[in-house]
Amino acid sequence: MQSSHAPALAADPDNSEGSLYLAAVALDGQTYVTAHNGSAWNRPVKVGGVTDCAPALAVINSRLHCAVRGLDSRIWVASLGATWGSFEPVPHASSWSAPAITAGNGTAYVAYQST
């Protein structure tokens, strides 16, 4: 997949197969995520939404989360259960640039440059 933005990587330390996840924004602005199972990359799955910035990934409580800045400048987060859930806005969060996401004690933390 071609992308004009940097990809994001996240590892799931609790997964016995040692899954590595990669998120990238395609040239059409759609966010895709794929996983490496230790021997091959899976086919990318479209998460949804449109962005003009790099995505961010984090594994929180064995659940993959993807954060992006929408075209409306708001920060949006989606998570992977059995399938990808819809992107939900982070309350009162808007930014001029891409967000970062990480976990601490089972809680998601999103960092961004406020507008």
Backbone as CSV, one residue per row, in Angstrom:
resi,resn,N_x,N_y,N_z,CA_x,CA_y,CA_z,C_x,C_y,C_z
1,MET,0.843,-1.167,0.000,0.000,0.000,0.000,0.894,1.237,0.000
2,GLN,0.566,2.194,-0.833,1.302,3.450,-0.849,0.669,4.417,0.144
3,SER,1.523,5.204,0.790,1.059,6.177,1.766,1.952,7.400,1.716
4,SER,1.356,8.548,1.950,2.160,9.768,2.008,2.442,10.174,3.456
5,HIS,2.085,9.307,4.410,2.304,9.562,5.837,3.073,8.399,6.460
6,ALA,3.719,8.669,7.551,4.454,7.611,8.260,3.474,6.572,8.799
7,PRO,3.857,5.303,8.776,3.000,4.271,9.368,3.153,4.256,10.879
8,ALA,2.278,3.507,11.532,2.356,3.317,12.983,2.492,1.826,13.260
9,LEU,3.234,1.483,14.299,3.416,0.092,14.710,3.014,-0.085,16.165
10,ALA,2.480,-1.257,16.473,2.188,-1.619,17.862,2.341,-3.123,17.994
11,ALA,2.842,-3.564,19.120,3.001,-4.989,19.399,2.074,-5.374,20.534
12,ASP,1.584,-6.598,20.474,0.742,-7.126,21.539,1.580,-8.083,22.371
13,PRO,2.096,-7.642,23.512,2.979,-8.494,24.317,2.252,-9.675,24.951
14,ASP,0.924,-9.620,25.031,0.159,-10.702,25.660,-0.272,-11.768,24.664
15,ASN,-0.040,-11.540,23.373,-0.430,-12.493,22.346,0.670,-13.535,22.199
16,SER,0.321,-14.795,22.355,1.331,-15.860,22.309,1.999,-15.965,20.938
17,GLU,1.327,-15.454,19.878,1.927,-15.471,18.547,2.793,-14.241,18.302
18,GLY,2.816,-13.315,19.251,3.648,-12.127,19.119,3.207,-11.211,18.007
19,SER,1.908,-10.958,17.916,1.383,-10.136,16.829,1.981,-8.742,16.805
20,LEU,2.309,-8.310,15.600,2.772,-6.956,15.337,1.743,-6.322,14.413
21,TYR,1.302,-5.132,14.741,0.282,-4.443,13.957,0.886,-3.231,13.272
22,LEU,0.392,-2.940,12.086,0.837,-1.782,11.324,-0.394,-1.047,10.813
23,ALA,-0.426,0.262,11.007,-1.486,1.113,10.460,-0.855,2.081,9.479
24,ALA,-1.566,2.317,8.387,-1.096,3.252,7.374,-2.299,3.940,6.751
25,VAL,-2.057,5.147,6.271,-3.096,5.906,5.587,-2.824,5.804,4.095
26,ALA,-3.789,5.279,3.361,-3.647,5.150,1.911,-3.729,6.530,1.262
27,LEU,-3.404,6.574,-0.013,-3.403,7.853,-0.737,-4.779,8.506,-0.771
28,ASP,-5.851,7.709,-0.572,-7.201,8.279,-0.541,-7.599,8.780,0.842
29,GLY,-6.674,8.706,1.830,-6.942,9.198,3.178,-7.571,8.176,4.104
30,GLN,-7.888,6.980,3.601,-8.472,5.927,4.433,-7.374,5.250,5.262
31,THR,-7.709,4.885,6.488,-6.766,4.204,7.374,-6.947,2.700,7.270
32,TYR,-5.827,1.989,7.095,-5.824,0.531,7.006,-4.908,-0.029,8.081
33,VAL,-5.271,-1.213,8.598,-4.440,-1.896,9.591,-4.225,-3.327,9.140
34,THR,-3.008,-3.805,9.351,-2.668,-5.189,9.056,-1.892,-5.752,10.237
35,ALA,-1.826,-7.076,10.297,-1.105,-7.741,11.389,-0.098,-8.724,10.812
36,HIS,1.017,-8.869,11.512,2.029,-9.854,11.150,1.972,-10.947,12.206
37,ASN,1.792,-12.178,11.779,1.616,-13.281,12.723,2.910,-14.028,13.040
38,GLY,4.030,-13.457,12.658,5.314,-14.105,12.900,5.938,-14.673,11.640
39,SER,5.090,-14.857,10.613,5.635,-15.369,9.355,5.162,-14.597,8.132
40,ALA,4.034,-13.904,8.225,3.518,-13.165,7.065,2.575,-12.057,7.519
41,TRP,2.428,-11.049,6.654,1.477,-9.968,6.895,0.107,-10.395,6.386
42,ASN,-0.927,-10.105,7.164,-2.298,-10.344,6.719,-2.708,-9.258,5.731
43,ARG,-3.806,-9.472,5.035,-4.344,-8.473,4.120,-4.808,-7.256,4.939
44,PRO,-4.479,-6.032,4.517,-4.918,-4.841,5.252,-6.445,-4.732,5.319
45,VAL,-6.937,-4.265,6.455,-8.362,-4.063,6.686,-8.613,-2.567,6.817
46,LYS,-9.620,-2.065,6.105,-9.963,-0.647,6.197,-10.672,-0.396,7.522
47,VAL,-10.154,0.567,8.275,-10.728,0.902,9.577,-11.884,1.885,9.395
48,GLY,-11.758,2.787,8.428,-12.796,3.795,8.191,-12.252,5.181,8.416
49,GLY,-13.124,6.155,8.267,-12.717,7.542,8.461,-11.744,8.007,7.398
50,VAL,-11.524,9.300,7.356,-10.576,9.907,6.425,-9.685,10.855,7.222
51,THR,-8.391,10.807,6.935,-7.433,11.661,7.627,-6.390,12.174,6.649
52,ASP,-5.728,13.242,7.042,-4.609,13.756,6.248,-3.328,13.750,7.078
53,CYS,-3.323,12.923,8.137,-2.162,12.798,9.028,-1.860,11.327,9.278
54,ALA,-0.706,11.075,9.846,-0.305,9.708,10.196,-1.200,9.159,11.314
55,PRO,-1.470,7.863,11.310,-2.237,7.244,12.387,-1.344,6.931,13.584
56,ALA,-1.975,6.542,14.681,-1.255,6.082,15.874,-1.915,4.788,16.339
57,LEU,-1.120,3.864,16.878,-1.632,2.571,17.351,-1.146,2.277,18.754
58,ALA,-1.967,1.565,19.512,-1.561,1.060,20.825,-2.415,-0.151,21.165
59,VAL,-1.819,-1.106,21.867,-2.557,-2.245,22.396,-2.836,-1.951,23.860
60,ILE,-4.117,-1.946,24.206,-4.535,-1.626,25.566,-5.445,-2.753,26.048
61,ASN,-5.031,-3.440,27.114,-5.782,-4.591,27.621,-6.059,-5.602,26.510
62,SER,-5.048,-5.924,25.734,-5.108,-6.894,24.634,-6.066,-6.483,23.518
63,ARG,-6.398,-5.210,23.441,-7.292,-4.695,22.398,-6.556,-3.598,21.638
64,LEU,-6.541,-3.699,20.312,-5.840,-2.729,19.479,-6.672,-1.461,19.309
65,HIS,-6.030,-0.295,19.482,-6.686,1.002,19.314,-5.938,1.803,18.250
66,CYS,-6.685,2.514,17.425,-6.124,3.356,16.374,-6.646,4.777,16.569
67,ALA,-5.741,5.740,16.601,-6.119,7.148,16.750,-5.704,7.911,15.499
68,VAL,-6.572,8.805,15.048,-6.281,9.643,13.888,-6.819,11.045,14.128
69,ARG,-6.305,11.984,13.331,-6.885,13.325,13.293,-7.786,13.358,12.069
70,GLY,-9.053,13.661,12.272,-9.991,13.730,11.158,-9.805,15.009,10.353
71,LEU,-10.462,15.066,9.204,-10.399,16.273,8.378,-11.058,17.461,9.071
72,ASP,-11.835,17.188,10.119,-12.450,18.250,10.928,-11.521,18.715,12.051
73,SER,-10.287,18.210,12.073,-9.246,18.516,13.075,-9.496,17.865,14.426
74,ARG,-10.580,17.125,14.585,-10.845,16.433,15.845,-10.037,15.135,15.899
75,ILE,-9.763,14.667,17.105,-9.074,13.404,17.310,-10.127,12.313,17.473
76,TRP,-9.932,11.232,16.727,-10.875,10.120,16.709,-10.132,8.832,17.055
77,VAL,-10.802,7.911,17.791,-10.205,6.634,18.178,-11.182,5.502,17.862
78,ALA,-10.658,4.430,17.273,-11.428,3.215,17.026,-10.679,2.056,17.666
79,SER,-11.408,1.007,18.042,-10.747,-0.156,18.637,-11.227,-1.436,17.955
80,LEU,-10.358,-2.431,18.026,-10.616,-3.711,17.392,-11.075,-4.718,18.423
81,GLY,-12.322,-5.169,18.269,-12.833,-6.293,19.049,-12.839,-7.463,18.082
82,ALA,-14.008,-8.068,17.852,-14.123,-9.088,16.808,-13.960,-8.427,15.440
83,THR,-14.429,-7.173,15.329,-14.249,-6.348,14.131,-13.912,-4.939,14.606
84,TRP,-13.541,-4.075,13.664,-13.253,-2.694,14.033,-14.545,-1.972,14.382
85,GLY,-14.523,-1.266,15.508,-15.644,-0.416,15.876,-15.533,0.905,15.140
86,SER,-16.570,1.701,15.218,-16.571,3.018,14.580,-15.600,3.948,15.292
87,PHE,-15.048,4.888,14.543,-14.233,5.920,15.169,-15.136,6.781,16.045
88,GLU,-14.687,7.016,17.265,-15.401,7.872,18.218,-14.528,9.074,18.526
89,PRO,-15.123,10.264,18.633,-14.302,11.446,18.917,-13.809,11.461,20.366
90,VAL,-12.600,11.942,20.557,-12.082,12.192,21.906,-12.689,13.537,22.332
91,PRO,-13.414,13.585,23.438,-14.089,14.828,23.827,-13.133,16.017,23.929
92,HIS,-13.529,17.119,23.317,-12.813,18.401,23.387,-11.395,18.339,22.828
93,ALA,-11.111,17.374,21.945,-9.755,17.219,21.412,-9.719,17.578,19.933
94,SER,-8.988,18.632,19.620,-8.746,18.977,18.219,-7.270,19.342,18.083
95,SER,-6.731,19.118,16.893,-5.295,19.250,16.715,-4.955,19.695,15.308
96,TRP,-3.775,20.302,15.174,-3.242,20.662,13.867,-2.391,19.540,13.285
97,SER,-2.108,18.504,14.110,-1.210,17.448,13.648,-1.689,16.081,14.152
98,ALA,-0.963,15.049,13.783,-1.319,13.675,14.135,-1.231,13.445,15.643
99,PRO,-2.103,12.591,16.180,-2.058,12.267,17.602,-1.067,11.141,17.898
100,ALA,-0.842,10.911,19.171,-0.103,9.749,19.656,-1.014,9.052,20.656
101,ILE,-0.878,7.739,20.777,-1.684,6.995,21.748,-0.798,5.975,22.440
102,THR,-1.017,5.790,23.729,-0.281,4.790,24.501,-1.165,4.316,25.634
103,ALA,-0.676,3.370,26.406,-1.435,2.813,27.515,-0.618,2.854,28.788
104,GLY,-1.321,2.984,29.893,-0.701,2.908,31.209,-1.714,2.370,32.185
105,ASN,-1.400,1.265,32.833,-2.303,0.637,33.799,-3.688,0.380,33.210
106,GLY,-3.731,-0.034,31.942,-4.992,-0.371,31.311,-5.808,0.809,30.825
107,THR,-5.241,1.998,30.883,-5.946,3.199,30.444,-5.286,3.744,29.190
108,ALA,-6.107,4.189,28.243,-5.590,4.806,27.019,-5.274,6.271,27.282
109,TYR,-4.128,6.714,26.776,-3.734,8.121,26.842,-3.475,8.600,25.424
110,VAL,-4.117,9.685,25.056,-3.955,10.257,23.731,-3.299,11.618,23.887
111,ALA,-2.219,11.836,23.156,-1.519,13.122,23.181,-1.690,13.784,21.829
112,TYR,-1.839,15.098,21.852,-2.026,15.861,20.607,-1.689,17.314,20.849
113,GLN,-1.382,17.995,19.772,-1.115,19.437,19.830,-2.453,20.147,19.658
114,SER,-2.903,20.841,20.679,-4.226,21.457,20.595,-4.233,22.640,19.637
115,THR,-5.411,22.870,19.074,-5.572,23.978,18.119,-5.786,25.287,18.844
